[in-house]
Structure formats: structure tokens, C-alpha cells
């Protein structure tokens, strides 16, 4: 008798457990919004995306079925100042039309008063997505872009300093023999020698150790500078299919352009943040949005406007959505980190599903599946040209170029070395003069005072080393 009773009770217990589970989890209504890569429609009634995969993982844990529902206005949800009622997905949850919200819905203090949130399944930073702007061919001085203005200025200073040093060294040393057929050592002749040495445009060839040493230092320095210039110019031409592209290093640089517009979703948490924030940068962004009335209806609309602009439009959006928009659009980039956002499962107050779904979410997170889903939908391996990233260079004093623009700090070592070469060449020239004076002390045709006078007021020396001072100055 015990065996038949056991056979009857066991199926009844299983049936009761199944009915209890179905009562605990009927067909769950999941509120969401269509935005890639969280959720998008592949065919009528069929969806895919991060939200879909996350709900499948939770359903596998708790053995329930679900359906995805959307708000009539396709909004995230904000509190109407006129009626005091909530719109969008938040309104759906409050009215009982959604059991849980799974979307890129930001957790805010105001929403926390009407919804309960689980542990965040994703964090993101608020950033500005905009387009690199092209300058190749539009700037008459685009060939100067491989070097910064400060670096060009220091190169000019180095050239003048080297010319002065060579001028003094060639006059001090007694081993530079200038014939009457050649002009005396002047600044003009020295500058022309330094400029034309690599092209054999000067008839003068250094003979003294000091001038040869200085010439070697100058030629080596110019070769290094020229080599770096060619590398940067090559990167400039390659970036953007032959167009040099500029990027702003921070939000302040974007706002420095009075024509730059910033798009913000009007009925979202981002606009609410700008309205309530006392942070000076947030106030500047809000003022720019209000100036151009550049509100947008969706992130997709903002991305399209950014792509159509030449770097004069940016959309303020969450970083994960911005990173997804950059995939396949290498001309887009992000600027700034303006706030941290948290996305979590959202429930109506006192929801009977909150505890179990929250615990299941933590299990999915601890198993590594959540990270796997994030990597699946935010794959960092895009088709962008990796060379652009290699040539990316941050210049805090101005825009960032998508190729390497060399700055003065990159060549400080070269300038220091060249000035040391100048000092050593001058010391060598004085040593040469001292040695020549000591070895030629008994000669009647050499006088140290006459040579020093030649150094000061100019003149020339014939090939017989008879130092004749010309009346005219150098």
C-alpha cells in the first residue's frame, strides 16, 4: 500500500511545485527601449542585443518566460512638471505595465523615489561624441603642421645661435684661411653656409678642428630634425585618406569654438543632470545647448548629426553607447568624462520579482557571463585603421592631431646637445688660437693683437697666413 501511495503523491508534489513556479513567475513583462547595442529589432517581433541575451541568461537561471514591451512614447521616462506623472518606461513600471525594466536606464535620485534598483550590471561615463575635422589642403600652412609653432620657433633660434657660434669660432681659430678672392667671414656668409651645406651651395669648406666639429653637430641635428619631420608628414598624409584630422583634447577646447553645437536628449537623465548641476563645465554645456536649441530625440539622431558635421557638432551621451557608435566610424571620437552612470534592473516598488532577479543577476555576474555579454556587444576590435591610433598624440595646448605632431619638449635633448656643441667648439677655437700663438711666437708675421682685432672688426687672411686687416667692417 505504501508504494502506490508514494507513486500518487510524487506526481502531485511535482505538479504543485510547477504551479507554484508559474504563479511566482508568469510571463514576465520586460520593459525596454530600442537602442543599439542594448536592443534592436531584426524582424517584426524578433529582437536581439545585450538586453535579450541578459534576459535569456536570467530566464535560464530561474526557469521563466518573458515578453518585451515598449512604452507608447519610446522614452526612458521623466516626471512631467505639469501633471506630475511619469512617462516612458518608468511610467509603465509604475502603472503595472512592466514587471522589470532592462535597458540603459540611468539610476537617478528622482527615479529612485518610484523604482527599486538592483545591483548595477553596467557602469558608464558621460562623454561627448563628435567627429574629427579635416584640415588638409584647407590650411595654407598645412606643411608646417608636423611641428608645433613653438618647435618651429626653437628651430629658428637654434639656427641663429649656431650661425653666431660658427661666425665667432671661424674668426677666433687661426686655421681658417680665407683668401682675398673670398669674402671675409660674415654673418650672411655663415648663415648661407649652414643652410646650403647639405646641397653643396657654399664654396667654403671648414679646415679647423673647431669649425669641423661644429659643422658635424649642425649636420647631425638637421638630419634628425628632417627625419622626424618626414615621419610626421607621412602620418599626416596617411591619416584620413590623405586628410589631416584634428581632435580636441578636452571639452573646454570644444567649447572654445563658438560655433560648436552639443546635442542632448531632452527628456533623459543627462539633460536633468545639466539642469540641476552646479558644476561650471556642466553649466557651460547647458548654455551651449540652449543657445543653439540643439536638443535631439534619440542618440541615433545625435550620431547622424555628428557624422554629417565637420567637427562642429557633438552629442552628449553615455560612454558605452558612444563606444558602440564608433565601431565602423573611425572618424568619430569621444571627449571628456563628465559623470558616471549606473545601469541596473528596475522594478516597481515592493515588486515580488526584485529579490530573485537581483540574486540571479549577481550569479550571472560572478560566473563571468555578464562580462562575456558585454564584450560580445561592445567588441573593441573595429575596422578602424590602427595606424591612426599609433599616430595619435595629445597636445594639451591645442587640438590633438591624428598623426604625431612633434612639440618642443620632444627636442629639448637635441637643443641642449647642440648648445653644448657650440660651447665646446668655442673652447676648441680658443685652444687652437693659444697653440698657434705659442708655436708661432717668434714669427714676425703673426701678432696676437692683430688677430684679435681681426676677430672683432673683420677682414681676411691670405693663404700665406699674412693677417691683413681690411678697412671695411665685416
C-alpha positions in Angstrom: 0.0 0.0 0.0 2.9 2.4 0.7 4.3 2.0 -2.8 1.1 3.0 -4.6 0.6 6.0 -2.2 4.2 7.1 -3.0 3.6 6.9 -6.7 0.5 9.1 -6.3 2.0 11.7 -4.1 5.2 12.3 -6.1 3.5 13.5 -9.3 1.2 15.6 -7.2 4.1 17.3 -5.5 5.9 18.0 -8.8 2.7 19.4 -10.2 2.3 21.6 -7.2 5.9 22.9 -7.5 5.4 23.6 -11.2 2.2 25.5 -10.5 3.9 27.5 -7.7 6.8 28.4 -10.0 4.4 29.5 -12.7 2.5 31.5 -10.1 5.8 33.0 -8.9 7.0 33.7 -12.4 4.2 34.1 -15.0 5.2 35.5 -18.4 7.4 38.3 -17.2 6.8 41.7 -18.9 10.2 43.3 -19.6 10.2 47.0 -20.4 12.9 48.2 -22.7 13.7 50.7 -25.4 15.2 50.1 -28.9 18.7 51.4 -28.9 21.8 49.6 -30.2 23.5 47.6 -28.9 21.2 47.1 -26.0 18.2 46.0 -28.1 17.2 46.3 -31.8 14.6 44.6 -33.9 15.8 42.1 -36.5 12.3 41.3 -37.9 8.8 42.1 -36.8 8.5 40.9 -33.2 12.1 39.5 -33.1 14.8 41.2 -31.2 18.5 40.8 -30.4 21.0 42.7 -28.3 22.6 42.8 -24.9 19.2 43.1 -23.1 17.9 40.0 -25.0 21.0 37.9 -24.0 20.9 39.1 -20.4 17.2 38.2 -20.0 17.9 34.8 -21.6 20.6 34.2 -19.0 18.3 35.2 -16.1 15.5 33.1 -17.6 17.8 30.0 -17.7 18.7 30.6 -14.0 15.1 31.0 -12.8 13.2 29.0 -15.4 10.7 31.6 -16.6 9.5 33.1 -19.9 9.2 36.7 -20.7 8.0 39.2 -23.3 9.5 42.5 -24.2 7.2 45.5 -24.1 7.7 49.1 -25.0 6.4 52.5 -23.9 4.0 54.2 -26.2 6.3 57.3 -26.4 9.5 55.2 -26.7 11.1 57.3 -23.9 13.1 56.4 -20.9 10.9 58.3 -18.6 10.7 61.6 -16.8 8.3 63.3 -14.5 6.0 65.8 -16.2 6.1 69.1 -14.4 2.5 69.8 -15.4 0.8 66.6 -14.4 3.4 65.1 -12.1 3.0 61.8 -13.9 5.9 59.7 -15.2 6.3 59.0 -18.9 8.1 56.3 -20.8 9.4 53.1 -19.3 9.3 54.4 -15.8 5.6 55.2 -16.2 5.0 51.7 -17.5 6.6 50.2 -14.4 4.6 52.5 -12.1 1.3 51.6 -13.8 2.0 47.9 -13.7 2.5 47.5 -17.5 6.1 46.3 -16.9 7.4 43.9 -14.2 11.0 44.9 -14.7 12.9 47.4 -16.8 16.1 46.2 -18.5 17.7 48.9 -20.6 20.3 51.7 -20.4 18.1 53.5 -17.9 20.3 55.6 -15.6 19.7 55.3 -11.9 19.0 58.8 -10.5 17.8 60.1 -7.2 14.4 61.1 -8.7 13.8 57.8 -10.3 14.9 56.1 -7.0 11.7 57.5 -5.4 9.4 55.5 -7.6 11.6 52.5 -8.6 13.7 49.9 -6.9 17.1 49.1 -8.5 19.2 46.0 -8.3 23.0 45.9 -8.2 24.2 47.7 -11.4 25.0 45.4 -14.3 27.0 48.1 -16.1 28.7 51.4 -15.4 29.5 54.1 -17.9 30.8 57.6 -18.1 29.1 60.6 -19.7 31.1 61.9 -22.7 30.8 63.9 -25.9 30.8 62.0 -29.2 32.0 64.1 -32.1 33.7 63.9 -35.4 37.4 64.6 -36.3 37.6 67.7 -38.5 39.8 67.8 -41.6 42.4 70.5 -42.3 44.4 69.0 -45.1 44.5 71.4 -48.1 42.2 73.9 -46.3 45.1 75.5 -44.4 47.8 77.3 -46.4 50.3 76.3 -43.8 49.5 72.6 -43.6 53.1 71.7 -44.4 54.1 73.2 -41.0 51.7 71.0 -39.1 54.1 68.2 -38.4 55.9 70.6 -35.9 54.2 72.8 -33.4 54.6 76.6 -33.6 56.8 76.6 -30.5 59.1 73.9 -32.0 59.5 75.9 -35.3 60.4 78.9 -33.2 63.1 77.0 -31.3 64.5 75.6 -34.5 64.9 79.2 -35.8 66.6 80.1 -32.5 68.9 77.2 -32.9 69.8 78.2 -36.4 70.6 81.8 -35.5 72.6 80.6 -32.4 74.6 78.2 -34.5 75.3 80.8 -37.1 76.6 83.2 -34.4 78.6 80.4 -32.9 80.1 79.4 -36.2 80.8 83.0 -37.0 82.8 83.5 -33.8 84.5 80.2 -34.0 85.7 80.7 -37.6 87.1 84.1 -36.7 88.8 83.0 -33.4 90.6 80.0 -34.8 93.8 80.9 -36.8 93.4 77.8 -39.0 90.6 79.1 -41.3 92.4 80.5 -44.3 90.2 83.0 -46.2 91.8 84.2 -49.4 91.4 87.6 -50.9 89.2 86.1 -53.6 86.7 85.0 -51.0 84.8 87.5 -48.8 85.6 87.7 -45.1 83.7 85.7 -42.5 80.4 87.5 -42.1 77.0 86.5 -40.6 75.4 86.4 -44.1 78.1 84.0 -45.4 77.8 81.9 -42.2 74.1 81.5 -42.5 74.3 80.7 -46.2 76.9 78.0 -45.4 74.7 76.4 -42.7 71.6 76.5 -45.0 73.3 75.2 -48.1 75.9 72.8 -46.7 73.8 69.8 -47.4 73.2 70.9 -51.0 76.9 71.9 -51.6 75.8 75.5 -52.2 78.8 77.1 -50.5 82.5 77.2 -51.6 83.7 77.2 -48.1 85.0 74.0 -46.5 85.9 74.0 -42.8 89.5 73.3 -42.1 89.9 73.9 -38.4 89.0 71.3 -35.8 86.6 73.6 -34.1 84.6 74.6 -37.2 84.6 71.0 -38.4 83.3 69.8 -35.0 80.6 72.5 -35.1 79.6 71.6 -38.7 79.3 67.9 -37.7 77.0 68.8 -34.8 74.8 71.0 -37.0 74.5 68.5 -39.9 73.6 65.7 -37.5 71.0 67.9 -35.8 69.4 68.9 -39.1 69.3 65.3 -40.3 67.5 64.2 -37.1 65.0 67.1 -37.4 64.4 66.4 -41.1 63.9 62.7 -40.4 61.2 63.4 -37.7 59.5 65.9 -40.0 59.2 63.3 -42.8 57.8 60.7 -40.4 55.1 63.1 -39.1 54.3 64.4 -42.6 53.9 60.8 -43.8 51.5 60.1 -40.9 49.6 63.3 -41.7 49.1 62.3 -45.3 48.1 58.8 -44.5 45.5 59.7 -41.8 42.0 60.1 -43.1 42.8 59.1 -46.8 45.2 61.9 -47.2 43.5 64.4 -44.9 44.9 65.5 -41.6 42.4 65.2 -38.9 42.2 67.2 -35.7 40.8 66.1 -32.3 40.1 68.2 -29.3 41.9 67.0 -26.1 39.1 68.1 -23.7 35.6 69.6 -23.5 37.0 73.1 -22.9 38.7 73.0 -26.3 35.4 72.1 -27.9 33.6 74.9 -26.2 36.3 77.4 -27.2 34.8 77.1 -30.7 31.8 79.4 -30.6 30.1 77.5 -33.5 30.4 74.1 -31.8 26.9 72.6 -31.0 26.2 70.0 -28.4 23.1 67.7 -28.8 21.3 66.4 -25.7 18.3 64.1 -25.4 15.7 66.5 -24.0 13.7 64.0 -21.8 16.6 62.0 -20.4 18.7 61.9 -17.2 21.6 63.7 -19.0 19.5 66.8 -19.6 18.2 66.6 -16.0 21.8 66.4 -14.7 22.7 69.6 -16.7 19.6 71.4 -15.4 20.4 70.7 -11.7 24.2 70.6 -11.7 26.3 73.5 -10.2 29.5 72.2 -11.8 30.8 75.0 -14.0 31.6 72.8 -17.0 28.0 71.4 -16.9 26.6 74.9 -16.9 28.7 75.9 -19.9 27.5 72.8 -21.8 23.8 73.6 -20.9 24.3 77.2 -22.0 25.6 76.0 -25.4 22.7 73.6 -25.8 20.2 76.3 -25.0 22.0 78.8 -27.3 21.5 76.6 -30.4 18.4 74.7 -29.1 20.3 71.6 -30.1 18.0 69.0 -28.3 17.7 65.6 -30.0 15.1 62.9 -29.9 17.4 59.9 -29.7 21.1 59.0 -29.6 20.8 57.7 -33.1 19.8 61.1 -34.3 22.7 62.7 -32.5 25.2 60.3 -34.0 23.9 61.0 -37.5 24.2 64.7 -37.0 27.8 64.2 -35.7 28.7 62.2 -38.8 27.2 64.8 -41.1 29.2 67.7 -39.5 32.8 68.6 -39.9 33.6 68.5 -36.2 31.1 71.3 -35.3 28.6 69.0 -33.6 28.8 66.7 -30.7 26.3 64.6 -28.8 26.4 64.2 -25.0 25.7 60.6 -24.3 26.7 57.6 -22.2 30.2 56.2 -23.0 29.0 52.6 -23.8 26.6 53.9 -26.5 29.4 56.2 -27.8 31.9 53.4 -28.0 29.4 51.3 -30.0 28.7 54.2 -32.3 32.5 54.5 -33.0 32.6 50.9 -34.3 32.8 51.2 -38.1 33.0 55.0 -37.9 36.7 55.8 -37.4 36.1 59.5 -37.9 34.2 59.7 -34.6 35.9 60.1 -31.2 34.9 60.8 -27.6 36.0 63.8 -25.4 35.8 64.2 -21.7 34.4 62.3 -18.7 31.6 64.4 -17.3 29.8 62.0 -15.0 29.5 58.3 -14.0 26.3 56.4 -14.9 24.9 53.2 -13.5 22.5 50.8 -15.2 20.6 48.2 -13.2 17.4 46.2 -13.3 14.5 48.5 -12.3 11.4 47.3 -10.5 8.1 48.9 -9.3 8.2 49.5 -5.6 7.7 46.3 -3.5 8.0 44.1 -6.5 7.8 40.3 -5.8 10.4 39.7 -8.5 13.1 42.0 -7.3 14.9 39.7 -4.9 15.1 36.7 -7.1 16.0 38.5 -10.2 18.7 40.6 -8.4 20.2 37.4 -6.9 20.2 35.8 -10.3 21.9 38.9 -11.8 24.6 38.6 -9.2 25.1 34.9 -10.1 25.4 35.8 -13.8 27.9 38.5 -12.9 30.0 36.2 -10.7 30.1 33.4 -13.3 31.7 35.8 -15.8 28.8 35.5 -18.2 27.9 39.2 -17.8 31.4 40.3 -18.8 31.2 37.9 -21.8 28.0 39.5 -22.9 29.5 43.0 -22.6 32.5 42.0 -24.7 30.2 40.4 -27.3 28.2 43.6 -27.9 30.9 46.1 -27.3 33.7 44.5 -29.3 36.7 46.8 -29.3 38.1 45.2 -32.5 36.8 47.6 -35.1 37.8 48.2 -38.7 39.5 51.5 -37.9 43.0 52.0 -39.2 45.3 51.1 -36.4 47.9 53.5 -37.9 45.6 56.4 -36.8 45.8 55.2 -33.2 49.6 54.8 -33.4 49.9 58.4 -34.6 47.6 59.8 -32.0 49.3 62.5 -30.0 47.9 64.6 -27.2 48.8 68.3 -27.2 47.3 70.0 -24.1 47.8 73.4 -25.5 45.6 72.9 -28.5 43.9 70.3 -30.7 45.1 66.7 -30.9 46.2 65.5 -34.3 45.6 62.0 -35.5 49.2 61.9 -36.6 52.3 62.7 -34.4 52.8 66.4 -34.2 56.2 66.9 -32.5 56.4 69.6 -29.8 59.3 71.5 -28.4 59.5 69.0 -25.4 60.3 66.2 -27.8 63.5 68.0 -29.0 64.8 69.6 -25.7 67.5 67.0 -25.6 68.7 67.9 -29.1 68.7 71.6 -28.3 70.7 71.1 -25.2 73.2 68.9 -27.0 73.6 71.4 -29.8 74.3 74.3 -27.4 76.9 72.1 -25.7 78.5 71.5 -29.1 78.6 75.3 -29.6 80.3 75.8 -26.3 82.8 73.1 -26.9 83.6 74.5 -30.4 84.3 77.9 -29.0 86.6 76.4 -26.3 88.4 74.4 -29.0 88.8 77.6 -31.2 90.5 79.4 -28.2 92.7 76.4 -27.6 93.7 76.5 -31.3 94.5 80.2 -31.1 96.6 79.6 -27.9 98.5 76.8 -29.5 99.1 78.7 -32.7 100.3 81.8 -30.8 102.7 79.6 -28.7 104.2 77.8 -31.7 104.4 81.0 -33.8 105.7 83.4 -31.1 109.0 84.1 -32.9 107.4 84.8 -36.3 107.3 88.4 -37.3 104.2 87.9 -39.4 101.9 86.9 -36.6 100.7 89.1 -33.8 98.0 88.0 -31.3 96.7 91.6 -31.0 96.3 91.8 -34.8 94.4 88.5 -34.9 92.1 89.6 -32.0 91.5 92.8 -33.9 90.6 90.7 -37.0 88.1 88.8 -34.8 86.4 92.0 -33.7 86.3 94.2 -36.8 86.6 91.7 -39.6 88.9 91.3 -42.6 90.5 88.3 -44.3 93.7 86.3 -44.3 95.7 85.3 -47.4 97.0 81.8 -48.0 100.4 82.8 -46.7 98.9 83.5 -43.3 99.6 87.2 -43.5 96.8 88.7 -41.4 95.9 92.0 -43.2 93.1 93.9 -41.7 90.7 95.5 -44.1 89.4 99.0 -43.5 85.9 97.9 -44.2 84.0 96.1 -41.5 82.5 92.6 -41.9 
